[in-house]
Amino acid sequence: MIKKGFTLAEVLITLAIIGVVAAITLPTLMSNTTNAQIGPKLAKAVSMFEQANTALLNDNSVDILTDTGFLDSDGGSADTGEEESSAKLSAYVNALSNHMKVAEYTYPADVSQEAIDESGEGGCEVGAAFSEGTPMIANDGILYVVNYDATPDTTKAPHKQRIGNVYIDINAAAKPNAIGTDIFVFSWWNDGSLRPVGSSNWADSDTACEWQTACPNNSVATDYKACTGAIFENNLKVLYK
């Protein structure tokens, strides 16, 4: 009786082929898996921030954040002084933490000093940079950086006034700490809500910052700050490169 089987050479060749295929496909698979997690993490982070703001407004029986007393109504002008404005913003963050589980009020080691890739020139102006805000790290490892940098536009209804921006780093200290990869930017409104930078309703006439222009699907983004809008207007999917 002749026994059929694989020779050692055939087994080694097969394993080599499997190894090559795995080396080619595994990075893509891991990247797709990571990208698939970005949208849901961001949506959760935004929901937690907005719910905490709603609770803070209810605590103070007001409808807008500038009526809570924690923020300067003039956006922290020179008359107010940077130190006083910063102290008020810190007081706001501390009050907000009553409704969020906050582990630390600081940046992870070396994160604020790193050269965060803001990318793009003039397309998406979002105020103060990532390293210039007031940070807080939630128990789930998400870093929020709050920047109060705008004088409310009194020609608009109070809840439609933009008062600054919020950076959300979905993995805090973990790399790469880059805009559009694990750090995302939102405009912050007087009613406590967040709007993704780059979305069509972020500003009245900021077409240069809309994701369709700055971060189109299946293309390399020219301004990764706008990619936040791309995620939220594409069913929480990362479709840019």
Backbone bond lengths (Angstrom), bond angles and torsions (degrees), N, CA, C in turn:
res aa  C-N    CA-C-N  psi(-1)  N-CA   C-N-CA  omega(-1)  CA-C   N-CA-C  phi
1 M - - - 1.464 - - 1.538 108.60 -
2 I 1.340 114.95 131.21 1.457 120.22 179.26 1.525 108.86 -91.82
3 K 1.339 116.64 123.25 1.462 121.03 178.55 1.530 108.81 -89.44
4 K 1.349 113.43 128.66 1.457 119.04 179.59 1.533 109.46 -98.39
5 G 1.304 117.41 143.60 1.461 122.06 178.87 1.511 110.43 -174.99
6 F 1.313 115.61 -175.35 1.462 121.11 -179.53 1.520 109.64 -97.46
7 T 1.290 113.30 141.57 1.464 117.30 174.99 1.525 109.00 -81.00
8 L 1.310 115.45 163.82 1.463 120.04 179.33 1.529 110.82 -59.47
9 A 1.298 116.40 -39.07 1.462 120.39 -179.97 1.519 111.23 -63.19
10 E 1.338 116.35 -41.89 1.465 120.14 179.25 1.523 111.14 -64.27
11 V 1.339 116.94 -41.10 1.469 120.89 178.72 1.521 110.38 -62.56
12 L 1.326 116.11 -44.39 1.460 120.07 -178.82 1.529 111.56 -65.17
13 I 1.314 116.03 -39.14 1.471 119.99 178.36 1.528 110.20 -64.66
14 T 1.352 115.83 -42.93 1.464 120.40 179.75 1.524 110.72 -62.26
15 L 1.338 116.77 -44.65 1.464 120.54 179.03 1.527 111.25 -63.27
16 A 1.323 115.70 -36.85 1.461 119.58 179.09 1.523 110.83 -65.17
17 I 1.334 116.13 -41.34 1.467 120.78 178.60 1.521 110.24 -63.76
18 I 1.352 116.18 -44.43 1.466 120.59 178.85 1.525 110.36 -60.72
19 G 1.321 116.20 -40.88 1.463 120.46 179.48 1.512 112.65 -62.93
20 V 1.341 115.86 -41.87 1.460 120.24 179.55 1.527 110.67 -65.21
21 V 1.336 116.65 -45.19 1.464 121.23 179.27 1.529 110.66 -61.57
22 A 1.340 116.34 -42.62 1.465 120.60 179.46 1.520 110.66 -63.80
23 A 1.324 116.76 -41.30 1.466 120.60 -179.33 1.520 111.41 -64.10
24 I 1.327 116.01 -31.39 1.461 120.57 -179.87 1.521 111.57 -79.27
25 T 1.320 117.09 -42.56 1.462 120.98 -171.76 1.516 114.40 -91.21
26 L 1.334 117.63 -26.73 1.465 119.77 -174.50 1.524 112.99 -62.38
27 P 1.343 119.72 -45.73 1.470 118.56 178.25 1.523 113.24 -58.17
28 T 1.337 115.93 -41.03 1.464 119.70 178.72 1.509 110.79 -64.49
29 L 1.350 116.02 -42.37 1.461 120.57 179.89 1.519 110.82 -62.77
30 M 1.342 116.28 -43.05 1.455 120.31 -179.92 1.526 110.77 -66.65
31 S 1.339 116.45 -39.62 1.457 120.49 178.34 1.518 111.26 -63.59
32 N 1.333 117.03 -43.21 1.464 121.30 178.83 1.516 110.97 -63.25
33 T 1.344 116.25 -39.39 1.461 120.14 179.29 1.519 110.79 -65.17
34 T 1.339 115.95 -43.65 1.466 120.48 178.42 1.518 111.06 -63.10
35 N 1.330 117.19 -45.69 1.460 120.90 179.49 1.518 112.10 -61.53
36 A 1.314 116.94 -35.01 1.458 120.79 -179.68 1.524 112.15 -67.36
37 Q 1.331 116.56 -21.88 1.461 120.74 -179.20 1.518 112.96 -87.56
38 I 1.340 117.02 -17.69 1.459 120.62 -174.18 1.527 111.74 -63.44
39 G 1.324 117.07 -53.14 1.459 120.90 -176.75 1.514 113.87 -56.39
40 P 1.348 118.67 -53.25 1.466 119.72 178.67 1.526 113.49 -59.26
41 K 1.339 117.69 -38.19 1.472 120.17 178.20 1.516 110.73 -64.27
42 L 1.334 115.79 -42.93 1.452 119.90 179.57 1.526 111.09 -64.02
43 A 1.319 116.17 -44.94 1.467 120.26 -179.31 1.523 110.80 -60.78
44 K 1.322 116.69 -39.96 1.463 120.91 177.62 1.517 111.17 -64.48
45 A 1.337 116.06 -43.84 1.466 120.38 -179.14 1.522 110.94 -63.13
46 V 1.327 116.91 -43.87 1.464 121.08 179.28 1.521 110.51 -62.63
47 S 1.323 116.41 -43.71 1.460 121.00 -179.78 1.532 111.31 -60.72
48 M 1.328 116.85 -42.76 1.458 120.71 179.62 1.524 110.99 -63.91
49 F 1.334 116.73 -42.42 1.461 120.96 -179.35 1.527 110.54 -65.15
50 E 1.311 116.90 -45.98 1.463 120.56 -177.98 1.523 111.93 -67.46
51 Q 1.321 117.24 -39.24 1.464 120.05 177.53 1.516 111.39 -64.10
52 A 1.332 116.76 -39.02 1.460 120.87 178.41 1.525 110.31 -64.83
53 N 1.327 116.88 -39.45 1.460 120.32 177.96 1.526 111.59 -66.28
54 T 1.315 116.46 -40.42 1.464 119.98 177.14 1.521 110.81 -60.75
55 A 1.320 116.66 -43.04 1.466 120.77 178.25 1.523 110.99 -64.40
56 L 1.345 116.47 -38.95 1.466 120.42 178.60 1.523 111.03 -64.36
57 L 1.316 117.20 -41.56 1.464 120.95 177.07 1.524 110.45 -62.63
58 N 1.311 116.51 -41.69 1.468 120.42 178.89 1.524 111.02 -64.23
59 D 1.336 116.17 -38.78 1.471 120.04 178.12 1.523 111.45 -57.50
60 N 1.335 115.18 -36.40 1.461 120.11 -175.44 1.527 113.27 -100.22
61 S 1.330 115.86 3.46 1.467 122.13 177.59 1.529 112.04 55.35
62 V 1.331 116.36 42.51 1.463 121.75 177.63 1.527 108.91 -131.14
63 D 1.335 115.00 170.42 1.466 120.29 -177.74 1.516 113.78 -107.26
64 I 1.332 117.87 -17.91 1.456 121.42 -178.26 1.526 110.07 -131.46
65 L 1.320 115.88 151.51 1.457 121.05 -173.59 1.524 113.23 -67.26
66 T 1.336 117.01 -31.53 1.461 118.61 -179.52 1.522 112.02 -70.63
67 D 1.326 117.83 -8.37 1.470 120.98 175.85 1.524 112.41 -95.64
68 T 1.340 116.99 -0.43 1.467 119.16 -179.04 1.522 112.15 -80.01
69 G 1.340 117.36 -19.27 1.452 120.98 -176.30 1.513 113.30 90.68
70 F 1.329 116.97 -6.05 1.465 120.47 179.98 1.519 112.89 -85.92
71 L 1.333 117.11 -18.73 1.460 121.23 -176.35 1.514 110.27 -122.91
72 D 1.321 116.80 148.26 1.451 121.43 176.75 1.514 109.68 -75.21
73 S 1.320 116.18 134.61 1.461 119.55 -178.84 1.518 112.54 -70.03
74 D 1.367 116.49 -15.88 1.466 119.29 -179.50 1.512 112.58 -102.15
75 G 1.337 117.49 11.87 1.452 120.32 176.20 1.516 114.34 76.28
76 G 1.335 117.05 16.11 1.455 119.49 178.92 1.515 111.77 80.59
77 S 1.350 116.91 54.90 1.460 121.04 -177.81 1.517 110.95 -73.35
78 A 1.314 114.93 176.17 1.461 120.08 -179.99 1.518 110.92 -63.67
79 D 1.352 116.94 -31.86 1.462 120.24 179.14 1.515 111.40 -65.32
80 T 1.320 115.69 -33.93 1.451 119.85 -179.42 1.516 111.01 -74.22
81 G 1.322 117.21 -41.30 1.458 121.52 -178.68 1.508 110.80 97.58
82 E 1.343 116.06 136.14 1.464 120.32 -176.41 1.521 112.01 -64.08
83 E 1.340 118.07 -39.04 1.461 120.83 -177.70 1.515 111.17 -64.38
84 E 1.346 116.45 -44.55 1.463 119.40 179.69 1.522 110.59 -66.05
85 S 1.333 116.50 -41.87 1.456 120.64 178.71 1.527 111.01 -61.80
86 S 1.344 116.92 -43.30 1.458 121.67 178.68 1.518 111.19 -63.72
87 A 1.343 116.29 -38.89 1.464 120.33 178.99 1.520 110.91 -64.24
88 K 1.330 115.93 -39.42 1.465 119.37 179.15 1.528 111.07 -67.17
89 L 1.330 115.89 -40.34 1.458 119.04 178.42 1.526 110.39 -63.89
90 S 1.328 116.97 -39.71 1.467 120.66 176.55 1.524 110.35 -63.04
91 A 1.332 116.66 -38.01 1.462 120.34 177.74 1.528 110.84 -64.69
92 Y 1.343 115.83 -38.10 1.468 120.06 176.68 1.527 110.77 -62.90
93 V 1.337 115.86 -46.27 1.462 120.14 179.83 1.526 110.91 -61.69
94 N 1.320 116.64 -41.03 1.466 119.83 178.42 1.519 111.11 -64.04
95 A 1.332 116.29 -41.52 1.464 119.55 178.91 1.524 110.61 -66.56
96 L 1.325 115.48 -38.08 1.469 119.90 178.98 1.518 110.82 -63.37
97 S 1.324 116.49 -33.24 1.465 120.55 -177.74 1.529 112.45 -66.95
98 N 1.322 117.35 -13.72 1.468 119.29 174.26 1.517 111.18 -65.37
99 H 1.320 115.72 -18.58 1.464 120.80 -178.28 1.527 112.39 -118.60
100 M 1.324 116.43 6.43 1.456 122.36 174.62 1.525 108.32 -132.79
101 K 1.304 116.60 147.64 1.458 120.24 177.25 1.521 108.46 -85.64
102 V 1.333 115.87 100.89 1.462 122.11 -175.52 1.522 110.04 -105.96
103 A 1.323 115.42 129.71 1.465 120.75 -179.52 1.524 111.84 -91.12
104 E 1.354 117.03 -39.60 1.462 121.07 -176.60 1.522 110.26 -146.30
105 Y 1.340 114.75 153.72 1.463 120.64 174.86 1.524 108.46 -112.77
106 T 1.300 115.45 59.14 1.457 120.30 -177.39 1.519 109.36 -158.43
107 Y 1.334 115.34 165.63 1.456 119.72 171.41 1.526 108.50 -77.69
108 P 1.323 118.10 150.65 1.468 119.80 169.34 1.521 109.41 -59.32
109 A 1.295 117.88 157.05 1.465 122.47 -176.66 1.527 111.31 -50.70
110 D 1.325 115.52 124.97 1.469 125.35 174.25 1.523 114.51 72.07
111 V 1.329 118.76 -5.63 1.461 118.59 -175.52 1.518 111.59 -65.54
112 S 1.344 118.01 -45.89 1.456 119.55 -176.00 1.519 112.41 -68.32
113 Q 1.332 116.97 -20.00 1.459 120.04 -179.65 1.521 112.32 -90.64
114 E 1.323 118.31 -9.36 1.449 120.50 -177.38 1.526 111.19 -74.75
115 A 1.298 115.80 156.19 1.458 121.19 179.11 1.521 108.64 -80.04
116 I 1.317 115.66 82.68 1.458 120.32 179.54 1.527 108.75 -66.15
117 D 1.318 116.67 132.81 1.456 122.23 -177.87 1.523 110.04 -76.94
118 E 1.337 116.68 99.34 1.460 119.95 177.78 1.529 110.86 -76.20
119 S 1.320 116.82 -34.36 1.468 124.94 176.07 1.525 114.27 56.81
120 G 1.284 115.11 149.35 1.455 120.99 175.96 1.529 112.20 81.53
121 E 1.316 116.90 151.92 1.453 121.12 178.84 1.522 109.74 -128.40
122 G 1.333 115.60 108.87 1.451 120.01 172.60 1.518 115.26 83.29
123 G 1.307 119.01 -12.20 1.453 119.70 -177.36 1.513 113.27 -73.24
124 C 1.316 116.78 -50.28 1.462 121.55 -176.76 1.515 110.00 -122.63
125 E 1.303 116.50 93.91 1.462 120.60 177.99 1.521 108.31 -86.89
126 V 1.313 116.85 114.92 1.466 119.49 -175.51 1.528 112.83 -119.80
127 G 1.322 117.30 19.40 1.455 118.62 176.13 1.511 112.56 80.88
128 A 1.320 115.60 -144.75 1.465 121.76 -173.55 1.520 111.43 -58.26
129 A 1.340 115.19 148.39 1.450 121.63 -177.39 1.521 112.00 -77.90
130 F 1.310 114.37 169.79 1.467 122.40 -177.36 1.529 111.94 -56.19
131 S 1.321 117.22 -38.11 1.459 121.01 -175.38 1.523 113.41 -84.53
132 E 1.347 117.78 1.80 1.456 120.67 -174.20 1.525 113.61 -110.93
133 G 1.315 118.43 7.87 1.450 120.74 -175.66 1.513 113.74 -99.44
134 T 1.319 114.91 -169.85 1.463 122.21 175.89 1.528 107.65 -104.45
135 P 1.341 117.11 113.70 1.472 119.90 -172.81 1.526 113.67 -92.98
136 M 1.318 114.05 155.30 1.470 120.41 168.05 1.523 108.00 -152.26
137 I 1.322 115.50 136.73 1.457 121.30 -179.37 1.524 108.40 -108.00
138 A 1.321 116.54 121.24 1.449 121.08 178.93 1.525 110.47 -76.52
139 N 1.313 115.21 163.37 1.467 119.87 -179.34 1.523 113.06 -60.87
140 D 1.322 116.68 -23.93 1.469 119.49 -179.95 1.529 111.97 -85.21
141 G 1.351 117.48 6.38 1.453 120.96 175.83 1.514 115.41 87.84
142 I 1.320 118.22 7.33 1.459 121.46 178.61 1.523 109.39 -90.57
143 L 1.334 115.75 131.50 1.459 122.12 -179.81 1.531 109.52 -99.50
144 Y 1.331 115.46 127.72 1.461 122.26 174.15 1.531 108.10 -110.21
145 V 1.321 117.46 131.97 1.466 121.82 175.53 1.528 107.17 -121.67
146 V 1.326 116.15 114.29 1.461 122.17 -173.18 1.523 110.20 -101.80
147 N 1.331 116.34 127.82 1.464 122.43 177.12 1.526 109.65 -122.32
148 Y 1.333 115.68 114.99 1.470 120.00 174.04 1.518 107.00 -97.97
149 D 1.331 116.59 104.56 1.463 118.94 -168.84 1.513 114.22 -137.37
150 A 1.312 117.34 14.80 1.460 117.97 -175.13 1.524 111.55 -132.79
151 T 1.320 116.24 139.94 1.461 121.05 172.24 1.520 107.76 -80.47
152 P 1.332 118.47 121.26 1.462 120.30 -178.10 1.532 112.08 -53.95
153 D 1.305 116.24 137.59 1.454 122.68 179.43 1.528 108.39 -81.22
154 T 1.320 116.07 103.51 1.469 120.63 -174.60 1.518 112.82 -71.74
155 T 1.355 117.79 -6.99 1.464 119.02 176.14 1.523 110.98 -78.75
156 K 1.322 116.04 -10.70 1.458 120.70 179.62 1.529 110.78 -107.10
157 A 1.308 115.62 158.37 1.454 119.48 176.10 1.524 109.26 -58.96
158 P 1.336 118.66 143.82 1.472 121.71 -174.53 1.525 114.20 -49.52
159 H 1.327 117.68 -42.74 1.455 119.25 -176.51 1.521 112.57 -74.86
160 K 1.341 117.35 -7.79 1.459 121.37 178.03 1.528 112.21 -104.15
161 Q 1.321 116.35 15.67 1.453 120.69 -179.89 1.529 110.21 -93.35
162 R 1.333 116.24 125.07 1.460 120.52 174.24 1.520 108.25 -79.87
163 I 1.348 117.37 132.96 1.458 120.45 -177.84 1.532 113.24 -120.32
164 G 1.308 118.38 0.05 1.467 119.85 179.25 1.511 111.13 162.67
165 N 1.315 115.85 -155.67 1.455 120.64 177.57 1.524 110.71 -143.76
166 V 1.303 115.36 158.64 1.468 122.45 179.90 1.517 108.35 -129.81
167 Y 1.332 115.97 127.11 1.459 121.58 171.95 1.529 107.84 -93.24
168 I 1.307 116.42 138.68 1.465 121.29 175.34 1.520 108.28 -123.43
169 D 1.333 115.21 119.02 1.464 121.98 176.40 1.521 106.65 -103.95
170 I 1.328 116.85 110.66 1.465 120.34 -170.74 1.516 114.15 -73.56
171 N 1.355 117.55 -11.28 1.467 118.51 179.13 1.524 112.15 -132.85
172 A 1.334 116.09 20.23 1.470 123.35 175.27 1.529 112.53 45.50
173 A 1.336 117.53 -110.34 1.464 120.72 -171.51 1.522 113.87 -73.02
174 A 1.314 118.26 -16.99 1.466 120.44 -176.28 1.528 110.61 -67.95
175 K 1.313 115.63 149.91 1.456 122.09 178.87 1.520 109.55 -74.75
176 P 1.344 117.77 162.74 1.472 127.30 10.34 1.520 114.40 -94.33
177 N 1.345 118.19 -3.64 1.469 120.77 -178.16 1.532 110.60 56.42
178 A 1.315 116.16 59.21 1.464 121.84 -178.20 1.522 109.52 -132.25
179 I 1.330 115.12 141.77 1.450 120.82 177.16 1.532 110.02 -60.04
180 G 1.325 116.47 132.01 1.457 121.08 178.29 1.504 114.47 86.94
181 T 1.349 116.94 -10.29 1.461 121.34 178.32 1.524 110.80 -107.76
182 D 1.330 116.65 -55.12 1.459 119.51 174.25 1.527 112.57 -136.01
183 I 1.352 116.44 -1.92 1.456 121.18 174.01 1.523 108.53 -118.44
184 F 1.333 115.45 132.03 1.460 120.32 -175.81 1.531 109.45 -133.33
185 V 1.337 115.23 152.23 1.460 120.34 -171.36 1.531 111.24 -117.32
186 F 1.335 114.75 136.02 1.456 121.71 179.19 1.521 109.57 -128.93
187 S 1.331 116.88 142.79 1.453 119.24 169.91 1.533 107.24 -80.63
188 W 1.310 115.05 144.64 1.475 122.21 -172.33 1.525 108.18 -112.92
189 W 1.317 115.75 128.69 1.456 120.95 -171.93 1.525 111.70 -112.33
190 N 1.321 114.21 159.19 1.463 121.21 -171.26 1.528 113.55 -64.92
191 D 1.310 116.96 -18.56 1.466 119.25 176.33 1.524 111.94 -88.25
192 G 1.341 117.13 5.60 1.458 121.33 178.43 1.512 114.27 90.37
193 S 1.311 117.67 1.14 1.459 120.83 -177.76 1.528 111.01 -87.59
194 L 1.329 115.56 162.15 1.452 123.02 176.09 1.522 109.32 -118.53
195 R 1.326 115.65 141.26 1.463 120.41 175.36 1.519 107.80 -124.73
196 P 1.313 118.05 130.38 1.465 120.59 -177.77 1.516 112.24 -64.54
197 V 1.323 115.68 127.68 1.459 120.02 176.69 1.530 109.08 -61.78
198 G 1.311 115.92 132.91 1.455 121.17 -177.65 1.511 113.50 100.69
199 S 1.339 117.44 -12.23 1.460 119.41 178.05 1.522 109.10 -74.43
200 S 1.311 117.39 157.64 1.460 121.40 -174.14 1.517 112.65 -66.42
201 N 1.335 117.65 -19.99 1.466 119.89 -178.81 1.523 112.13 -106.07
202 W 1.360 116.65 15.28 1.466 119.05 -178.58 1.517 111.29 -67.71
203 A 1.313 118.43 -43.38 1.460 122.90 178.86 1.524 108.51 -138.36
204 D 1.325 115.91 163.34 1.459 120.06 -175.18 1.524 112.49 -65.85
205 S 1.328 117.28 -39.17 1.468 118.87 -174.86 1.523 111.16 -148.43
206 D 1.310 116.68 48.20 1.461 120.61 -178.13 1.523 109.59 -106.57
207 T 1.332 116.18 62.92 1.466 120.23 -174.65 1.517 112.01 -65.64
208 A 1.341 117.98 -26.57 1.466 120.37 179.43 1.510 111.61 -65.86
209 C 1.325 116.62 -19.11 1.460 120.64 -177.67 1.524 112.34 -101.80
210 E 1.313 119.03 -4.16 1.458 120.19 -179.50 1.525 109.78 -67.11
211 W 1.324 116.23 142.30 1.463 120.42 -174.21 1.524 111.94 -62.26
212 Q 1.340 117.23 -29.96 1.466 119.10 179.72 1.525 111.29 -61.11
213 T 1.346 116.33 -26.54 1.458 121.71 179.27 1.525 111.64 -94.44
214 A 1.337 116.26 -46.16 1.467 121.04 -171.15 1.521 114.32 -94.30
215 C 1.328 116.77 -19.62 1.465 119.60 -177.59 1.527 110.28 -147.77
216 P 1.333 117.69 59.50 1.465 120.72 -175.93 1.522 112.65 -69.09
217 N 1.301 115.38 155.92 1.464 121.10 179.28 1.532 111.07 -61.89
218 N 1.336 115.08 143.16 1.462 123.09 176.39 1.528 113.11 58.05
219 S 1.327 116.29 28.61 1.458 120.97 177.96 1.524 109.19 -139.26
220 V 1.317 115.55 160.89 1.461 120.60 175.68 1.524 108.42 -77.06
221 A 1.313 117.12 125.95 1.461 121.60 -177.35 1.520 111.03 -67.28
222 T 1.330 116.07 143.60 1.465 120.71 173.38 1.517 110.83 -91.52
223 D 1.325 117.84 -20.13 1.465 122.22 176.31 1.529 107.21 -147.57
224 Y 1.332 115.35 104.42 1.456 119.59 -172.03 1.525 113.72 -70.74
225 K 1.338 117.44 -12.70 1.463 118.22 176.42 1.528 110.32 -64.81
226 A 1.331 116.36 -32.17 1.461 120.76 -179.62 1.520 112.51 -72.43
227 C 1.328 116.94 -12.98 1.468 120.10 -177.56 1.522 112.38 -68.26
228 T 1.328 117.26 -18.72 1.470 119.35 174.22 1.517 109.23 -60.35
229 G 1.322 116.37 -44.31 1.456 120.46 177.38 1.511 112.36 -63.74
230 A 1.344 116.70 -36.64 1.460 121.09 179.63 1.521 110.75 -61.15
231 I 1.318 116.80 -41.11 1.468 121.05 -179.18 1.524 111.03 -64.88
232 F 1.321 116.60 -47.21 1.463 119.92 -174.59 1.524 112.91 -75.12
233 E 1.318 117.50 -21.71 1.458 119.14 178.04 1.529 112.14 -100.94
234 N 1.346 116.13 9.42 1.463 121.77 173.68 1.529 110.43 -125.31
235 N 1.328 115.11 41.36 1.465 121.51 176.16 1.529 112.54 56.11
236 L 1.350 115.82 40.37 1.449 123.59 175.84 1.536 112.62 65.60
237 K 1.331 116.27 25.78 1.453 120.33 179.37 1.530 110.69 -105.66
238 V 1.315 116.72 144.86 1.466 122.73 175.17 1.521 107.86 -92.18
239 L 1.323 116.61 107.79 1.461 120.83 -175.67 1.524 112.34 -116.47
240 Y 1.332 116.64 4.13 1.457 120.17 178.48 1.526 109.87 -100.77
241 K 1.301 117.05 170.57 1.463 121.68 -178.86 1.519 109.67 -111.42
